[in-house]
Amino acid sequence: MLPYFAKLKTTKLILWCYLVWYVAIICQYFDQNLNLWLSSLGIAALIGFALNLASRQGDQAPERWVIFRLYLFPFCVSSYSALIKGKGFFLLFPPELKPMIIASSSCLLFLVFALICKKTLIPS
């Protein structure tokens, strides 16, 4: 797994940071309302299917990880927006300092981790 992180390009690092931010915020604002999560799954299935169709080139299907992301993004977007609704967020940023620091620090720690993997596993 470490070689995977060592070889990540900038675009994939950004996508990973999105996920790290999402998880950090979701952990702090988690809501166990089953309807919220089922709605997010339904939206992910519907939009993910459409994105999957739109991304196909002829008979060639996208890679499995690409397909996974096509379903994951709508799930994350819909659940994130439902969880932060009415909590005073500015765009996607929490109003309190503590959650902002935790989410930002999580992203920074991930980037440092990826850099350490790159420096130690890929010879210069």
Secondary structure, DSSP 8 states (H G I E B T S, - for coil): -HHHHHT--HHHHHHHHHHHHHHHHHHHH----HHHHHHHHHHHHHHHHHHHHHH-BTTB---HHHHHHHHHHHHHHHHHHHHHTTTT-BTTB-SSHHHHHHHHHHHHHHHHHHHHHHHHHS--
